[in-house]
């Protein structure tokens, strides 16, 4: 059923005010690319008006926009890789008896970034789906397989090894990330005996090799290695993690990385330092509507004993969570804090 232009425009204006940050933040989380995320968010909003006029305003405009932006991001990355690979041309060369040759180093370097981005996006959609409540191991495993192929094909490219290291370290925790009901188990509460320690050893070794080159994937792998190699959550070397985040930020300013750094600062220096670091980010448009901002604030408030404020912050995070597993975790945290509030005696 069609919707009039006025109704569609009004719905889109409301969605822009309330959903832009969530749409943008989802694509940044998936791709790590600000410019691509902004382009995809803008494209999704641009496509929404004629679609909503023609088909009607969807029940969940935010979910519609996130899906449209995510598809645009995946298509953009996949198209960039496909255009470069030109499989039809390879088949024609083979039929003509012309041998296939690996591109020269300069050309290969130009192609590598797009290939790695597609693999990372594939892994992220398997490891932490933006549109569901369960991880898709087969998709994540295929991404790991492709990362291995690329690293083997480009042994002199540190970022290829860095991406493989990052995926191995993240994938090593897959068995411990969800509980029996499909709920998210946060890193500090995971049963580390269920982690795949062979993958951790391989990933950590690759990270050590790649990190000296200082690429983004390698630095993220170094951070993941600090978490994976700690025998307990309490034994995590948070000072080292802050240092790696500083190096990552030196490559390119990124408010999402700064937010993650705020968590590490809070674990290293205390919850007030965490809140101060979050507040220092200000009202970045690129973080507007990102569920992680109120979640990080909630964690700091909880550790400071400000249970009522923390519960409210978790509920805010729940409303913008990218999938149901994360939303359930925020709701659980808020409910536990509500029980603490009910049990307290006002003075």
NULUMDO-826847 format. One record per residue (C-alpha): residue number from 1; x, y, z. Coordinates in Angstrom, 3 decimals, padded with zeros to 6 digits. Example, Ala and Ser with C-alpha at 12.3 -4.5 7.8 and 13.67 -1.06 7.14 Angstrom:
<n: 1 | px: 012.300 | py: -004.500 | pz: 007.800>
<n: 2 | px: 013.670 | py: -001.060 | pz: 007.140>
END
This chain:
<n: 1 | px: 000.000 | py: 000.000 | pz: 000.000>
<n: 2 | px: 001.412 | py: 003.372 | pz: -000.999>
<n: 3 | px: 001.915 | py: 006.252 | pz: 001.383>
<n: 4 | px: 001.418 | py: 009.878 | pz: 000.459>
<n: 5 | px: 004.507 | py: 012.031 | pz: -000.106>
<n: 6 | px: 003.791 | py: 014.105 | pz: 002.993>
<n: 7 | px: 003.539 | py: 011.058 | pz: 005.261>
<n: 8 | px: 006.660 | py: 009.494 | pz: 003.792>
<n: 9 | px: 008.629 | py: 012.730 | pz: 004.190>
<n: 10 | px: 007.465 | py: 013.112 | pz: 007.785>
<n: 11 | px: 008.438 | py: 009.530 | pz: 008.600>
<n: 12 | px: 011.820 | py: 009.990 | pz: 006.945>
<n: 13 | px: 012.471 | py: 013.228 | pz: 008.838>
<n: 14 | px: 011.652 | py: 011.497 | pz: 012.113>
<n: 15 | px: 013.863 | py: 008.559 | pz: 011.174>
<n: 16 | px: 016.726 | py: 010.901 | pz: 010.316>
<n: 17 | px: 016.522 | py: 012.509 | pz: 013.749>
<n: 18 | px: 016.283 | py: 009.228 | pz: 015.588>
<n: 19 | px: 018.072 | py: 006.651 | pz: 013.453>
<n: 20 | px: 020.969 | py: 008.305 | pz: 011.615>
<n: 21 | px: 023.486 | py: 007.491 | pz: 014.322>
<n: 22 | px: 022.393 | py: 003.865 | pz: 014.560>
<n: 23 | px: 022.571 | py: 003.384 | pz: 010.788>
<n: 24 | px: 025.969 | py: 005.052 | pz: 010.532>
<n: 25 | px: 027.307 | py: 003.260 | pz: 013.606>
<n: 26 | px: 026.256 | py: -000.158 | pz: 012.315>
<n: 27 | px: 028.159 | py: 000.304 | pz: 009.051>
<n: 28 | px: 031.228 | py: 001.662 | pz: 010.849>
<n: 29 | px: 031.155 | py: -001.392 | pz: 013.111>
<n: 30 | px: 030.887 | py: -003.712 | pz: 010.131>
<n: 31 | px: 033.473 | py: -002.090 | pz: 007.860>
<n: 32 | px: 035.653 | py: 000.177 | pz: 010.010>
<n: 33 | px: 035.376 | py: 002.758 | pz: 007.205>
<n: 34 | px: 033.865 | py: 006.127 | pz: 008.137>
<n: 35 | px: 033.564 | py: 007.450 | pz: 004.600>
<n: 36 | px: 031.921 | py: 004.295 | pz: 003.320>
<n: 37 | px: 029.562 | py: 004.291 | pz: 006.316>
<n: 38 | px: 028.508 | py: 007.880 | pz: 005.681>
<n: 39 | px: 027.980 | py: 007.202 | pz: 001.971>
<n: 40 | px: 025.922 | py: 004.101 | pz: 002.700>
<n: 41 | px: 023.814 | py: 005.832 | pz: 005.344>
<n: 42 | px: 023.099 | py: 008.713 | pz: 002.967>
<n: 43 | px: 022.228 | py: 006.267 | pz: 000.187>
<n: 44 | px: 019.836 | py: 004.390 | pz: 002.475>
<n: 45 | px: 018.003 | py: 007.574 | pz: 003.441>
<n: 46 | px: 017.905 | py: 008.704 | pz: -000.196>
<n: 47 | px: 016.368 | py: 005.383 | pz: -001.274>
<n: 48 | px: 013.872 | py: 005.414 | pz: 001.580>
<n: 49 | px: 011.635 | py: 008.248 | pz: 000.366>
<n: 50 | px: 010.578 | py: 006.812 | pz: -003.006>
<n: 51 | px: 010.409 | py: 003.306 | pz: -001.558>
<n: 52 | px: 008.217 | py: 004.390 | pz: 001.344>
<n: 53 | px: 005.956 | py: 006.422 | pz: -000.930>
<n: 54 | px: 005.546 | py: 003.390 | pz: -003.180>
<n: 55 | px: 005.390 | py: 000.573 | pz: -000.615>
<n: 56 | px: 004.369 | py: 002.333 | pz: 002.571>
<n: 57 | px: 006.388 | py: 003.316 | pz: 005.624>
<n: 58 | px: 007.801 | py: 000.123 | pz: 007.187>
<n: 59 | px: 006.831 | py: -000.889 | pz: 010.700>
<n: 60 | px: 010.447 | py: -000.467 | pz: 011.787>
<n: 61 | px: 011.983 | py: 002.354 | pz: 009.741>
<n: 62 | px: 015.305 | py: 002.071 | pz: 011.560>
<n: 63 | px: 015.676 | py: -001.614 | pz: 010.728>
<n: 64 | px: 014.774 | py: -000.902 | pz: 007.085>
<n: 65 | px: 017.456 | py: 001.798 | pz: 006.886>
<n: 66 | px: 020.124 | py: -000.351 | pz: 008.565>
<n: 67 | px: 019.392 | py: -003.215 | pz: 006.173>
<n: 68 | px: 019.531 | py: -000.922 | pz: 003.135>
<n: 69 | px: 022.808 | py: 000.632 | pz: 004.274>
<n: 70 | px: 024.326 | py: -002.758 | pz: 005.087>
<n: 71 | px: 023.426 | py: -004.150 | pz: 001.665>
<n: 72 | px: 024.878 | py: -001.049 | pz: 000.040>
<n: 73 | px: 028.133 | py: -001.463 | pz: 001.976>
<n: 74 | px: 028.463 | py: -005.127 | pz: 001.105>
<n: 75 | px: 027.640 | py: -004.504 | pz: -002.557>
<n: 76 | px: 030.169 | py: -001.665 | pz: -002.732>
<n: 77 | px: 032.959 | py: -003.739 | pz: -001.245>
<n: 78 | px: 032.073 | py: -006.831 | pz: -003.240>
<n: 79 | px: 031.784 | py: -004.867 | pz: -006.477>
<n: 80 | px: 035.147 | py: -003.236 | pz: -005.940>
<n: 81 | px: 036.742 | py: -006.634 | pz: -005.525>
<n: 82 | px: 034.804 | py: -008.294 | pz: -008.325>
<n: 83 | px: 035.585 | py: -005.556 | pz: -010.799>
<n: 84 | px: 039.255 | py: -005.927 | pz: -010.096>
<n: 85 | px: 039.305 | py: -009.704 | pz: -010.291>
<n: 86 | px: 037.293 | py: -009.906 | pz: -013.529>
<n: 87 | px: 036.747 | py: -013.627 | pz: -013.481>
<n: 88 | px: 035.368 | py: -013.640 | pz: -017.007>
<n: 89 | px: 038.639 | py: -012.259 | pz: -018.300>
<n: 90 | px: 040.587 | py: -014.918 | pz: -016.412>
<n: 91 | px: 038.438 | py: -017.628 | pz: -018.018>
<n: 92 | px: 039.001 | py: -016.130 | pz: -021.454>
<n: 93 | px: 042.753 | py: -016.016 | pz: -020.923>
<n: 94 | px: 042.744 | py: -019.642 | pz: -019.829>
<n: 95 | px: 040.741 | py: -020.693 | pz: -022.891>
<n: 96 | px: 043.209 | py: -018.864 | pz: -025.117>
<n: 97 | px: 046.123 | py: -020.672 | pz: -023.514>
<n: 98 | px: 047.516 | py: -017.512 | pz: -021.940>
<n: 99 | px: 048.944 | py: -018.336 | pz: -018.485>
<n: 100 | px: 047.502 | py: -016.630 | pz: -015.405>
<n: 101 | px: 049.968 | py: -014.410 | pz: -013.598>
<n: 102 | px: 049.749 | py: -012.887 | pz: -010.123>
<n: 103 | px: 049.464 | py: -009.089 | pz: -010.444>
<n: 104 | px: 052.690 | py: -007.154 | pz: -009.906>
<n: 105 | px: 053.287 | py: -005.946 | pz: -006.321>
<n: 106 | px: 052.071 | py: -002.399 | pz: -006.964>
<n: 107 | px: 048.797 | py: -003.510 | pz: -008.518>
<n: 108 | px: 048.288 | py: -006.184 | pz: -005.875>
<n: 109 | px: 048.681 | py: -003.641 | pz: -003.073>
<n: 110 | px: 045.947 | py: -001.507 | pz: -004.634>
<n: 111 | px: 043.597 | py: -004.487 | pz: -004.697>
<n: 112 | px: 044.430 | py: -005.822 | pz: -001.262>
<n: 113 | px: 042.567 | py: -003.230 | pz: 000.810>
<n: 114 | px: 039.252 | py: -004.020 | pz: -000.861>
<n: 115 | px: 039.741 | py: -007.762 | pz: -000.556>
<n: 116 | px: 040.588 | py: -007.522 | pz: 003.145>
<n: 117 | px: 037.597 | py: -005.249 | pz: 003.778>
<n: 118 | px: 035.201 | py: -007.743 | pz: 002.180>
<n: 119 | px: 036.634 | py: -010.611 | pz: 004.223>
<n: 120 | px: 036.393 | py: -008.578 | pz: 007.429>
<n: 121 | px: 032.789 | py: -007.634 | pz: 006.662>
<n: 122 | px: 031.949 | py: -011.282 | pz: 005.985>
<n: 123 | px: 033.505 | py: -012.365 | pz: 009.275>
<n: 124 | px: 031.739 | py: -009.635 | pz: 011.240>
<n: 125 | px: 028.365 | py: -010.649 | pz: 009.821>
<n: 126 | px: 029.049 | py: -014.220 | pz: 010.914>
<n: 127 | px: 030.574 | py: -013.396 | pz: 014.289>
<n: 128 | px: 028.165 | py: -010.644 | pz: 015.382>
<n: 129 | px: 025.236 | py: -010.445 | pz: 012.931>
<n: 130 | px: 023.597 | py: -007.049 | pz: 012.684>
<n: 131 | px: 020.183 | py: -008.517 | pz: 011.862>
<n: 132 | px: 019.798 | py: -011.538 | pz: 014.124>
<n: 133 | px: 020.442 | py: -013.018 | pz: 017.518>
<n: 134 | px: 022.827 | py: -015.875 | pz: 016.743>
<n: 135 | px: 026.306 | py: -016.026 | pz: 015.337>
<n: 136 | px: 026.700 | py: -017.787 | pz: 011.997>
<n: 137 | px: 029.788 | py: -019.936 | pz: 012.388>
<n: 138 | px: 029.840 | py: -021.100 | pz: 008.773>
<n: 139 | px: 030.096 | py: -017.529 | pz: 007.485>
<n: 140 | px: 032.831 | py: -016.664 | pz: 009.967>
<n: 141 | px: 034.720 | py: -019.859 | pz: 009.119>
<n: 142 | px: 034.552 | py: -019.070 | pz: 005.406>
<n: 143 | px: 035.998 | py: -015.629 | pz: 006.126>
<n: 144 | px: 038.851 | py: -017.244 | pz: 008.071>
<n: 145 | px: 039.478 | py: -019.616 | pz: 005.163>
<n: 146 | px: 039.637 | py: -016.716 | pz: 002.697>
<n: 147 | px: 041.923 | py: -014.756 | pz: 005.012>
<n: 148 | px: 044.288 | py: -017.741 | pz: 005.080>
<n: 149 | px: 044.326 | py: -017.860 | pz: 001.277>
<n: 150 | px: 045.076 | py: -014.156 | pz: 000.986>
<n: 151 | px: 047.823 | py: -014.317 | pz: 003.622>
<n: 152 | px: 049.408 | py: -017.259 | pz: 001.789>
<n: 153 | px: 049.161 | py: -015.466 | pz: -001.565>
<n: 154 | px: 050.598 | py: -012.227 | pz: -000.164>
<n: 155 | px: 053.221 | py: -013.340 | pz: 002.393>
<n: 156 | px: 054.981 | py: -009.970 | pz: 002.286>
<n: 157 | px: 051.833 | py: -008.000 | pz: 003.179>
<n: 158 | px: 051.674 | py: -007.450 | pz: 006.970>
<n: 159 | px: 048.030 | py: -006.398 | pz: 006.864>
<n: 160 | px: 047.031 | py: -009.712 | pz: 005.278>
<n: 161 | px: 048.654 | py: -011.487 | pz: 008.227>
<n: 162 | px: 047.196 | py: -008.901 | pz: 010.582>
<n: 163 | px: 043.655 | py: -009.584 | pz: 009.390>
<n: 164 | px: 044.145 | py: -013.341 | pz: 009.633>
<n: 165 | px: 045.504 | py: -012.910 | pz: 013.160>
<n: 166 | px: 042.532 | py: -010.762 | pz: 014.161>
<n: 167 | px: 039.983 | py: -013.221 | pz: 012.778>
<n: 168 | px: 041.664 | py: -016.219 | pz: 014.406>
<n: 169 | px: 041.777 | py: -014.496 | pz: 017.794>
<n: 170 | px: 038.143 | py: -013.414 | pz: 017.576>
<n: 171 | px: 036.962 | py: -016.778 | pz: 016.240>
<n: 172 | px: 038.770 | py: -018.598 | pz: 019.055>
<n: 173 | px: 036.079 | py: -017.382 | pz: 021.482>
<n: 174 | px: 033.063 | py: -018.458 | pz: 019.446>
<n: 175 | px: 032.079 | py: -021.394 | pz: 021.709>
<n: 176 | px: 031.920 | py: -019.158 | pz: 024.782>
<n: 177 | px: 030.197 | py: -016.053 | pz: 023.384>
<n: 178 | px: 026.577 | py: -017.193 | pz: 023.675>
<n: 179 | px: 024.780 | py: -019.007 | pz: 026.466>
<n: 180 | px: 022.355 | py: -021.909 | pz: 026.026>
<n: 181 | px: 019.496 | py: -019.475 | pz: 025.334>
<n: 182 | px: 021.429 | py: -017.526 | pz: 022.703>
<n: 183 | px: 022.190 | py: -014.661 | pz: 025.060>
<n: 184 | px: 025.463 | py: -012.790 | pz: 024.807>
<n: 185 | px: 028.178 | py: -013.685 | pz: 027.330>
<n: 186 | px: 030.478 | py: -010.706 | pz: 027.793>
<n: 187 | px: 034.221 | py: -011.225 | pz: 027.537>
<n: 188 | px: 034.858 | py: -010.909 | pz: 031.272>
<n: 189 | px: 032.293 | py: -013.665 | pz: 032.024>
<n: 190 | px: 033.290 | py: -016.152 | pz: 029.334>
<n: 191 | px: 034.542 | py: -019.614 | pz: 030.262>
<n: 192 | px: 038.102 | py: -019.426 | pz: 028.944>
<n: 193 | px: 038.487 | py: -023.185 | pz: 028.996>
<n: 194 | px: 036.040 | py: -023.216 | pz: 026.070>
<n: 195 | px: 038.242 | py: -020.957 | pz: 023.959>
<n: 196 | px: 040.181 | py: -022.545 | pz: 021.099>
<n: 197 | px: 043.738 | py: -022.162 | pz: 022.375>
<n: 198 | px: 045.294 | py: -023.520 | pz: 019.183>
<n: 199 | px: 043.711 | py: -020.652 | pz: 017.254>
<n: 200 | px: 044.866 | py: -018.229 | pz: 019.958>
<n: 201 | px: 048.467 | py: -019.425 | pz: 019.682>
<n: 202 | px: 048.403 | py: -019.146 | pz: 015.895>
<n: 203 | px: 046.729 | py: -015.741 | pz: 015.929>
<n: 204 | px: 049.048 | py: -014.318 | pz: 018.575>
<n: 205 | px: 052.119 | py: -015.467 | pz: 016.635>
<n: 206 | px: 050.817 | py: -013.834 | pz: 013.454>
<n: 207 | px: 050.002 | py: -010.649 | pz: 015.357>
<n: 208 | px: 053.556 | py: -010.438 | pz: 016.691>
<n: 209 | px: 054.906 | py: -010.769 | pz: 013.148>
<n: 210 | px: 052.551 | py: -008.200 | pz: 011.625>
<n: 211 | px: 052.316 | py: -005.524 | pz: 014.290>
<n: 212 | px: 055.689 | py: -003.894 | pz: 013.683>
<n: 213 | px: 054.371 | py: -002.606 | pz: 010.358>
<n: 214 | px: 051.683 | py: -000.806 | pz: 012.347>
<n: 215 | px: 048.669 | py: -001.460 | pz: 010.110>
<n: 216 | px: 045.102 | py: -001.201 | pz: 011.366>
<n: 217 | px: 044.268 | py: -004.917 | pz: 011.292>
<n: 218 | px: 047.588 | py: -005.833 | pz: 012.899>
<n: 219 | px: 047.067 | py: -003.333 | pz: 015.727>
<n: 220 | px: 043.539 | py: -004.611 | pz: 016.325>
<n: 221 | px: 044.993 | py: -008.118 | pz: 016.411>
<n: 222 | px: 047.523 | py: -006.992 | pz: 019.028>
<n: 223 | px: 044.643 | py: -005.776 | pz: 021.190>
<n: 224 | px: 042.727 | py: -009.026 | pz: 020.673>
<n: 225 | px: 045.858 | py: -010.982 | pz: 021.603>
<n: 226 | px: 046.114 | py: -009.178 | pz: 024.947>
<n: 227 | px: 042.591 | py: -010.324 | pz: 025.779>
<n: 228 | px: 043.080 | py: -013.849 | pz: 024.451>
<n: 229 | px: 046.382 | py: -014.531 | pz: 026.207>
<n: 230 | px: 045.248 | py: -013.310 | pz: 029.638>
<n: 231 | px: 044.553 | py: -016.370 | pz: 031.834>
<n: 232 | px: 041.711 | py: -014.505 | pz: 033.564>
<n: 233 | px: 039.828 | py: -011.278 | pz: 032.947>
<n: 234 | px: 041.494 | py: -009.774 | pz: 036.022>
<n: 235 | px: 044.941 | py: -010.562 | pz: 034.596>
<n: 236 | px: 044.364 | py: -008.555 | pz: 031.395>
<n: 237 | px: 047.167 | py: -006.063 | pz: 030.703>
<n: 238 | px: 045.010 | py: -002.973 | pz: 030.283>
<n: 239 | px: 047.987 | py: -000.611 | pz: 030.144>
<n: 240 | px: 049.242 | py: -002.454 | pz: 027.055>
<n: 241 | px: 045.782 | py: -002.324 | pz: 025.506>
<n: 242 | px: 045.601 | py: 001.448 | pz: 026.027>
<n: 243 | px: 049.003 | py: 001.740 | pz: 024.340>
<n: 244 | px: 047.829 | py: -000.267 | pz: 021.318>
<n: 245 | px: 044.695 | py: 001.864 | pz: 021.054>
<n: 246 | px: 046.881 | py: 004.969 | pz: 021.086>
<n: 247 | px: 048.877 | py: 003.565 | pz: 018.180>
<n: 248 | px: 045.680 | py: 002.723 | pz: 016.335>
<n: 249 | px: 044.362 | py: 006.256 | pz: 016.828>
<n: 250 | px: 047.664 | py: 007.662 | pz: 015.581>
<n: 251 | px: 046.874 | py: 006.055 | pz: 012.207>
<n: 252 | px: 043.516 | py: 007.790 | pz: 011.918>
<n: 253 | px: 041.187 | py: 009.553 | pz: 014.329>
<n: 254 | px: 038.169 | py: 007.341 | pz: 014.900>
<n: 255 | px: 035.519 | py: 007.972 | pz: 017.580>
<n: 256 | px: 034.603 | py: 004.271 | pz: 017.738>
<n: 257 | px: 038.220 | py: 003.403 | pz: 018.541>
<n: 258 | px: 038.289 | py: 006.256 | pz: 021.069>
<n: 259 | px: 035.213 | py: 004.785 | pz: 022.739>
<n: 260 | px: 036.876 | py: 001.377 | pz: 022.952>
<n: 261 | px: 039.955 | py: 003.083 | pz: 024.365>
<n: 262 | px: 037.736 | py: 004.681 | pz: 027.028>
<n: 263 | px: 036.803 | py: 001.197 | pz: 028.245>
<n: 264 | px: 040.468 | py: 000.219 | pz: 028.454>
<n: 265 | px: 041.301 | py: 003.444 | pz: 030.299>
<n: 266 | px: 038.481 | py: 002.706 | pz: 032.727>
<n: 267 | px: 039.791 | py: -000.766 | pz: 033.424>
<n: 268 | px: 043.318 | py: 000.558 | pz: 033.867>
<n: 269 | px: 042.628 | py: 003.765 | pz: 035.816>
<n: 270 | px: 039.148 | py: 003.273 | pz: 037.258>
<n: 271 | px: 035.496 | py: 003.925 | pz: 036.379>
<n: 272 | px: 035.628 | py: 007.703 | pz: 036.804>
<n: 273 | px: 038.413 | py: 007.843 | pz: 034.212>
<n: 274 | px: 036.146 | py: 005.813 | pz: 031.931>
<n: 275 | px: 033.283 | py: 008.291 | pz: 032.287>
<n: 276 | px: 035.654 | py: 011.216 | pz: 031.775>
<n: 277 | px: 036.998 | py: 009.624 | pz: 028.597>
<n: 278 | px: 033.471 | py: 009.073 | pz: 027.254>
<n: 279 | px: 032.479 | py: 012.637 | pz: 028.098>
<n: 280 | px: 035.605 | py: 013.903 | pz: 026.332>
<n: 281 | px: 034.223 | py: 012.496 | pz: 023.093>
<n: 282 | px: 031.488 | py: 015.121 | pz: 023.271>
<n: 283 | px: 028.478 | py: 014.804 | pz: 021.009>
<n: 284 | px: 030.192 | py: 013.296 | pz: 017.980>
<n: 285 | px: 027.675 | py: 012.884 | pz: 015.173>
<n: 286 | px: 029.462 | py: 009.714 | pz: 014.179>
<n: 287 | px: 028.605 | py: 008.185 | pz: 017.573>
<n: 288 | px: 025.043 | py: 009.518 | pz: 017.735>
<n: 289 | px: 022.687 | py: 006.625 | pz: 018.371>
<n: 290 | px: 025.524 | py: 004.125 | pz: 018.820>
<n: 291 | px: 024.452 | py: 001.632 | pz: 021.485>
<n: 292 | px: 028.011 | py: 001.327 | pz: 022.792>
<n: 293 | px: 028.085 | py: 004.908 | pz: 024.117>
<n: 294 | px: 025.343 | py: 004.487 | pz: 026.772>
<n: 295 | px: 026.611 | py: 000.945 | pz: 027.427>
<n: 296 | px: 030.116 | py: 002.186 | pz: 028.228>
<n: 297 | px: 028.642 | py: 004.931 | pz: 030.414>
<n: 298 | px: 026.441 | py: 002.360 | pz: 032.139>
<n: 299 | px: 029.437 | py: 000.182 | pz: 032.935>
<n: 300 | px: 031.306 | py: 003.105 | pz: 034.473>
<n: 301 | px: 028.273 | py: 004.210 | pz: 036.475>
<n: 302 | px: 027.680 | py: 000.661 | pz: 037.709>
<n: 303 | px: 031.253 | py: 000.329 | pz: 038.917>
<n: 304 | px: 030.927 | py: 003.673 | pz: 040.709>
<n: 305 | px: 027.870 | py: 002.353 | pz: 042.554>
<n: 306 | px: 025.427 | py: 004.659 | pz: 040.749>
<n: 307 | px: 023.010 | py: 001.820 | pz: 040.052>
<n: 308 | px: 019.931 | py: 003.856 | pz: 039.132>
<n: 309 | px: 021.765 | py: 005.934 | pz: 036.532>
<n: 310 | px: 023.490 | py: 002.817 | pz: 035.215>
<n: 311 | px: 020.158 | py: 001.007 | pz: 034.736>
<n: 312 | px: 018.782 | py: 003.952 | pz: 032.768>
<n: 313 | px: 021.880 | py: 003.995 | pz: 030.575>
<n: 314 | px: 021.576 | py: 000.257 | pz: 029.887>
<n: 315 | px: 017.953 | py: 000.741 | pz: 028.832>
<n: 316 | px: 019.064 | py: 003.470 | pz: 026.429>
<n: 317 | px: 021.662 | py: 001.078 | pz: 025.018>
<n: 318 | px: 019.051 | py: -001.673 | pz: 024.701>
<n: 319 | px: 016.846 | py: 000.557 | pz: 022.544>
<n: 320 | px: 019.615 | py: 001.013 | pz: 019.961>
<n: 321 | px: 021.273 | py: -002.420 | pz: 020.148>
<n: 322 | px: 022.197 | py: -003.857 | pz: 016.724>
<n: 323 | px: 020.845 | py: -007.343 | pz: 017.405>
<n: 324 | px: 018.667 | py: -009.219 | pz: 019.855>
<n: 325 | px: 021.480 | py: -010.985 | pz: 021.696>
<n: 326 | px: 023.093 | py: -007.677 | pz: 022.626>
<n: 327 | px: 019.719 | py: -006.117 | pz: 023.461>
<n: 328 | px: 018.935 | py: -009.005 | pz: 025.833>
<n: 329 | px: 022.277 | py: -008.545 | pz: 027.578>
<n: 330 | px: 021.586 | py: -004.846 | pz: 028.155>
<n: 331 | px: 018.079 | py: -005.635 | pz: 029.420>
<n: 332 | px: 019.527 | py: -008.221 | pz: 031.795>
<n: 333 | px: 022.058 | py: -005.733 | pz: 033.160>
<n: 334 | px: 019.339 | py: -003.117 | pz: 033.658>
<n: 335 | px: 017.079 | py: -005.620 | pz: 035.446>
<n: 336 | px: 019.874 | py: -006.659 | pz: 037.817>
<n: 337 | px: 020.540 | py: -003.020 | pz: 038.659>
<n: 338 | px: 016.813 | py: -002.395 | pz: 039.177>
<n: 339 | px: 016.795 | py: -005.205 | pz: 041.747>
<n: 340 | px: 019.707 | py: -003.544 | pz: 043.522>
<n: 341 | px: 017.776 | py: -000.275 | pz: 043.558>
<n: 342 | px: 014.674 | py: -001.963 | pz: 044.981>
<n: 343 | px: 016.740 | py: -003.561 | pz: 047.720>
<n: 344 | px: 018.426 | py: -000.333 | pz: 048.762>
<n: 345 | px: 017.172 | py: 001.688 | pz: 051.702>
<n: 346 | px: 017.114 | py: 005.460 | pz: 051.115>
<n: 347 | px: 018.822 | py: 007.440 | pz: 053.844>
END
